[in-house]
Amino acid sequence: MLTACGSNTGRGDGGGSGPALSHWYHQYGEAGTEQAVKRYAAAYTKARVTVQWRPGNYDQQTAAALLTDSGPDVFEVNGPSLDQIQGGQVVDLTGLLDGVEDDYNPVVLTPKRHDGKIWAIPQVIDMQMLYYRKSLLRDAGVEPPTTLDALVDAAKKLTTRKVKGLFLGNDGGAGVLGGTPLYAAGLRLVTDEGTVGFDDPAAARTLGKLHRLHADKSLLLGAPADWSDPSAFIQGLTAMQWTGLWALPQVQKELGDDFGVLPFPADGSTGRPAVPVGAYGAAVSARSRHVDAAEEYVKWLWVDRTDYQEDFALSYGFHIPARLSLAKKAAKLRTGAAADAVRFTTDHGWAQPLLWTPAAQTAYQDALSRIIKDGADPERELRTVVGKVSDELRRVQRKTT
């Protein structure tokens, strides 16, 4: 991967003064974003910052580069991972947020924290929610669903020969939903104490309801584009779709006021609505030859320059700024569905915990797929998953101590 993308790290060819810093980003699909981050870098005067836009499997590229002396000084990361932190590959950035830490959305800051330290500065927030077509619900006599049972019933009532009731992705929802139904049941993936957070009968009851969507043939499957693209919803192939905030401008442009948005609905007496959120962050490589300069640059861009942060979030794609004060004042987020999305994120947001490793994710997601599509027994499936995840949590926490 690194060879395919070229071995030049960009060091030494920046246009500013001071040390040369290389800053890596994953390839955004939003026009203008690459030009924007290069403009930000060019405005920095204390170092010569060169931006690299990295196509391909970015996470794999950066993981490999962090083990060498030719990687980036600063890099965008959907983490860092526990292995990267425990392996000493990233720098403690806690001090960069002195005096402003409370202004960062705690939901997305928490997964950047380990052992009382902050390892990346959140940039923007992405979130997912349920879009529904107001006219189709009204014509079917269906109220916007606020419980999981109501969602299952609504999807069935809204399904016709030409329109499916709900689109959760072409795999039936296992990939995109992940832990969201568990949080909607009042549970968690991992507790604060580092144990399995869904070893509870409520988990099986909730996940079992998702199979009803498949059994009722209420789910759209085999759509031309997957859940992250709103085209199935816009084209009327489905009355409801689970997708991201990023789809909002396109949905609004095509459907006007004929749509609404909801969090994933609560299930059970102890449940509550749930909204998955995530945030790329800026991290500093421990192998950087200019760690202090890299930290100073990160603070300048992702802490001090709130004008750039708002521009990055809302001028090209559609994201929520990581800082609460910016999200509150941004004009594009003050009204309508966008304001609802900000409120959902603040009130109901959950982020994948740092201890939730790829091995735990794979075990859980494979079981969820069997429950949804095959009608596998949720209790039996979850017993196996709880055992595997417990072993995994013990393994990573032994490394921590």
C-alpha positions in Angstrom: 0.0 0.0 0.0 2.7 2.4 1.0 4.7 1.6 -2.2 1.6 2.2 -4.3 1.0 5.6 -2.8 4.7 6.6 -3.2 7.4 6.8 -0.6 7.7 10.6 -0.5 6.4 11.8 2.9 6.4 15.4 1.9 9.1 16.4 4.5 11.1 19.3 3.5 9.0 20.7 0.6 6.6 22.9 2.6 6.3 26.6 1.9 6.5 28.1 5.4 9.4 28.7 7.8 10.6 26.4 10.6 10.7 22.6 10.6 9.1 20.5 7.8 6.0 18.6 8.9 4.0 16.1 7.0 0.2 15.9 7.6 -1.8 12.9 6.4 -5.5 12.8 5.7 -7.7 10.0 4.4 -9.3 10.7 1.0 -12.6 12.5 1.5 -15.3 12.2 -1.2 -16.4 15.8 -0.7 -15.3 18.3 -3.3 -13.1 21.1 -2.0 -12.0 19.4 1.2 -8.5 18.6 0.0 -8.0 22.2 -1.2 -9.3 23.5 2.1 -6.8 21.5 4.3 -3.9 22.5 2.0 -5.0 26.1 2.5 -5.1 25.7 6.3 -1.6 24.3 6.2 -0.3 27.0 4.0 -1.5 29.6 6.4 0.6 28.2 9.2 3.8 30.2 9.6 5.8 28.3 12.3 6.5 25.2 10.2 6.5 24.1 6.6 3.5 21.8 6.5 2.9 19.5 3.6 -0.5 17.8 3.3 -0.7 14.3 1.9 -4.1 13.1 0.6 -4.0 9.3 1.0 -6.3 7.1 -1.2 -6.8 3.4 -0.6 -6.9 1.6 2.7 -5.9 4.6 4.8 -6.0 2.9 8.2 -3.8 0.1 7.0 -1.4 2.7 5.4 -1.0 4.7 8.6 -0.7 1.7 10.9 2.2 0.5 8.8 3.8 3.9 8.5 3.7 4.5 12.3 6.2 1.6 12.6 8.8 3.4 10.4 10.8 6.6 10.4 9.2 7.7 7.1 5.6 8.1 8.3 3.7 11.3 9.0 4.4 13.8 11.8 0.6 14.5 12.1 -2.1 12.2 10.8 -5.8 11.9 10.8 -7.1 8.8 12.6 -10.4 7.1 13.3 -8.9 6.3 16.7 -6.0 5.9 17.6 -6.4 2.2 18.3 -5.5 0.7 21.7 -2.6 -1.1 20.1 -1.2 2.2 18.8 -1.5 3.8 22.2 -0.1 0.8 24.1 2.7 0.5 21.6 3.9 4.0 22.2 3.2 5.0 18.6 1.3 8.2 19.3 1.9 11.2 21.5 -0.1 12.3 24.6 -2.0 15.4 23.5 -3.9 16.1 26.8 -2.2 19.4 27.4 -3.4 20.8 24.1 -7.0 21.0 25.5 -6.1 22.8 28.7 -9.0 25.2 29.4 -11.2 24.1 26.5 -11.7 20.4 27.1 -15.2 20.9 28.3 -16.1 22.5 25.0 -15.5 19.2 23.1 -18.4 16.9 22.8 -17.7 14.3 25.5 -19.2 11.4 23.4 -16.5 11.6 20.8 -13.7 12.7 23.1 -14.1 9.7 25.4 -12.9 7.1 22.8 -9.8 9.3 22.3 -9.0 9.0 26.0 -7.0 6.2 27.6 -5.3 5.9 31.0 -6.5 9.4 31.8 -4.8 10.9 28.7 -6.1 12.2 25.3 -4.4 10.8 22.3 -6.1 12.6 19.4 -8.0 15.9 19.0 -11.5 15.3 17.5 -12.0 17.2 14.2 -15.7 16.8 13.2 -18.5 14.5 14.3 -20.4 12.2 11.9 -23.6 10.6 13.0 -26.3 8.3 11.7 -30.1 8.5 12.0 -33.4 7.3 10.6 -34.9 9.3 7.7 -38.6 8.9 7.0 -40.8 10.1 4.1 -43.6 12.1 5.7 -46.1 11.7 2.8 -45.7 7.9 2.7 -46.2 7.6 6.5 -49.2 9.9 6.3 -50.8 8.0 3.4 -50.3 4.7 5.3 -51.7 6.1 8.6 -48.3 5.5 10.3 -46.8 7.7 13.0 -43.1 8.3 13.1 -41.8 5.3 15.2 -40.5 6.1 18.7 -40.1 2.5 19.9 -38.4 -0.5 18.2 -41.8 -2.4 18.2 -43.3 0.6 16.4 -40.5 0.7 13.9 -41.0 -3.0 13.1 -44.8 -2.5 12.7 -44.3 0.7 10.7 -41.9 -1.0 8.3 -44.5 -3.8 7.6 -47.4 -1.4 7.1 -45.3 0.8 4.7 -44.2 -2.1 2.5 -46.0 -2.4 -0.8 -45.3 -4.1 -4.1 -43.2 -1.1 -5.2 -41.9 0.3 -1.9 -40.2 -1.4 1.0 -40.7 -0.1 4.5 -37.1 0.2 5.7 -33.6 0.2 4.3 -30.8 -0.7 6.7 -28.2 -1.7 4.1 -27.9 -4.5 1.6 -26.8 -6.9 4.3 -30.0 -6.4 6.3 -28.5 -4.0 8.9 -25.8 -6.0 10.7 -23.0 -3.9 9.4 -24.4 -0.4 9.9 -26.4 -1.0 13.1 -23.7 -2.7 15.1 -24.2 -1.9 18.8 -26.9 0.7 18.3 -29.8 -1.7 19.2 -28.0 -2.6 22.4 -27.7 1.0 23.4 -31.4 1.5 22.5 -32.2 -1.3 25.0 -30.3 0.6 27.7 -27.2 -1.6 27.4 -23.6 -0.9 26.2 -20.9 -2.7 24.4 -18.3 -2.3 27.2 -19.0 -1.0 30.8 -16.9 1.6 32.5 -15.3 -1.2 34.4 -14.1 -2.9 31.2 -16.5 -5.8 31.2 -19.1 -6.9 28.6 -22.0 -4.5 28.7 -24.7 -6.7 27.0 -24.6 -9.8 29.1 -28.3 -9.3 29.8 -31.6 -10.9 28.7 -32.7 -7.6 27.2 -30.0 -7.9 24.5 -31.5 -11.1 23.1 -35.0 -9.7 23.3 -34.0 -6.6 21.4 -31.9 -8.2 18.7 -34.5 -10.9 18.2 -36.9 -8.1 17.1 -34.6 -7.2 14.2 -35.3 -10.6 12.6 -39.0 -9.7 12.4 -38.0 -7.0 9.9 -36.4 -9.7 7.7 -39.2 -12.2 8.2 -41.9 -9.7 7.4 -40.0 -8.9 4.1 -40.1 -5.2 5.2 -36.4 -4.6 4.4 -35.1 -3.3 1.1 -32.3 -5.6 0.0 -30.1 -5.4 -3.1 -30.4 -1.7 -3.6 -28.3 -0.1 -6.3 -26.3 1.8 -3.6 -25.7 0.8 0.1 -26.9 2.5 3.3 -24.5 5.4 3.2 -26.0 6.7 0.0 -29.5 8.2 0.2 -30.5 7.4 -3.4 -32.9 4.5 -2.4 -34.7 6.8 -0.1 -34.8 9.7 -2.6 -36.0 7.5 -5.4 -38.9 6.2 -3.4 -37.6 2.6 -3.1 -38.0 2.7 0.7 -40.2 4.7 3.0 -37.5 4.9 5.7 -33.7 4.6 5.6 -30.9 4.5 8.1 -28.1 6.7 6.8 -25.8 9.6 7.9 -26.0 13.3 8.5 -23.9 13.7 5.4 -26.9 12.7 3.3 -29.0 15.6 4.6 -28.2 18.3 2.0 -29.0 15.9 -0.9 -32.2 14.6 0.7 -33.3 18.2 1.4 -32.5 19.3 -2.1 -34.5 16.4 -3.7 -37.5 16.1 -1.2 -37.9 19.5 0.2 -39.9 19.3 3.4 -41.2 15.8 2.7 -39.0 14.0 5.2 -38.2 13.9 8.9 -35.4 12.4 11.0 -35.3 10.3 14.2 -32.8 8.5 16.4 -32.9 4.7 16.5 -35.9 4.1 18.7 -35.8 2.9 22.3 -36.7 -0.7 23.2 -37.9 -1.9 26.6 -38.7 -0.2 29.8 -35.1 0.8 30.5 -34.3 1.7 26.9 -33.6 5.1 25.3 -33.1 6.4 21.8 -29.6 5.8 20.4 -27.5 7.5 17.8 -24.0 6.2 16.8 -21.4 8.9 16.4 -17.8 8.9 15.4 -15.0 11.4 14.9 -11.7 11.4 13.0 -9.1 13.1 15.1 -5.6 14.6 14.6 -2.8 12.6 16.2 1.0 13.1 16.4 3.4 10.2 15.6 5.8 9.4 18.4 8.4 8.8 15.6 8.2 12.4 14.4 11.5 14.2 14.4 9.7 17.4 15.5 7.1 16.3 18.1 6.9 19.7 19.8 6.4 21.5 16.5 3.8 18.9 15.4 1.9 19.4 18.7 2.0 23.2 18.3 0.6 22.9 14.8 -2.2 20.5 15.9 -3.2 23.0 18.6 -3.2 25.9 16.2 -5.4 24.1 13.7 -7.8 21.9 15.7 -8.0 23.9 19.0 -7.3 27.6 18.3 -8.6 28.1 14.7 -12.3 27.6 15.3 -13.0 29.4 11.9 -11.2 26.7 10.1 -12.9 24.0 12.1 -16.3 25.3 11.2 -15.3 25.7 7.6 -14.0 22.1 7.5 -17.2 20.7 9.0 -19.8 22.6 7.0 -18.4 24.2 3.8 -17.8 21.0 1.8 -19.6 18.1 3.3 -22.0 18.2 6.2 -20.7 17.3 9.6 -21.1 18.6 13.2 -18.1 20.5 14.6 -16.5 18.6 17.5 -16.7 21.7 19.7 -20.1 22.2 21.4 -19.9 26.0 21.1 -19.3 25.8 17.3 -22.1 23.3 16.8 -24.5 25.6 18.8 -23.8 28.7 16.8 -23.3 27.3 13.2 -26.1 28.8 11.1 -26.5 25.6 9.0 -27.2 23.5 12.1 -29.8 25.8 13.8 -33.0 24.8 12.1 -34.9 21.8 10.8 -33.5 18.3 10.5 -30.0 19.6 11.0 -30.9 21.0 14.4 -32.6 17.7 15.2 -29.4 15.9 14.3 -27.3 18.0 16.7 -29.8 17.5 19.5 -29.8 13.7 18.8 -26.0 13.6 19.0 -26.0 15.6 22.3 -28.8 13.7 24.0 -28.5 10.2 22.6 -25.1 9.8 21.1 -22.9 6.8 21.7 -19.4 6.1 20.3 -17.6 2.8 19.9 -15.4 2.4 23.1 -11.7 2.1 22.8 -11.7 -1.4 24.3 -14.1 -2.6 21.6 -11.4 -4.3 19.5 -11.7 -5.6 15.9 -11.9 -9.2 17.2 -14.9 -8.3 19.5 -16.5 -6.4 16.6 -16.2 -9.3 14.3 -17.6 -11.8 16.8 -20.6 -9.6 17.6 -21.4 -8.5 14.0 -21.3 -12.1 12.6 -23.8 -13.2 15.3 -26.0 -10.2 14.6 -26.0 -11.1 10.9 -27.1 -14.6 11.7 -29.8 -13.3 14.0 -31.2 -10.8 11.5 -31.0 -12.9 8.3 -31.2 -16.5 9.4 -33.4 -16.2 12.5 -30.6 -17.7 14.7 -31.5 -18.0 18.4 -30.4 -14.6 19.9 -29.7 -16.1 23.4 -27.5 -18.8 22.1 -25.6 -16.5 19.7 -25.1 -13.9 22.4 -23.8 -16.5 24.9 -21.0 -17.3 22.5 -20.3 -13.6 21.8 -20.2 -12.7 25.5 -17.6 -15.4 26.0 -15.4 -14.3 23.1 -15.7 -10.6 24.0 -14.9 -11.3 27.7 -11.7 -13.1 26.7 -10.8 -10.3 24.4 -11.4 -7.6 27.0 -9.2 -9.6 29.5 -6.5 -9.8 26.9 -6.3 -6.1 26.1 -6.5 -5.1 29.7 -3.7 -7.4 30.7 -1.6 -5.5 28.2 -2.6 -2.2 29.8 -1.5 -3.3 33.3 
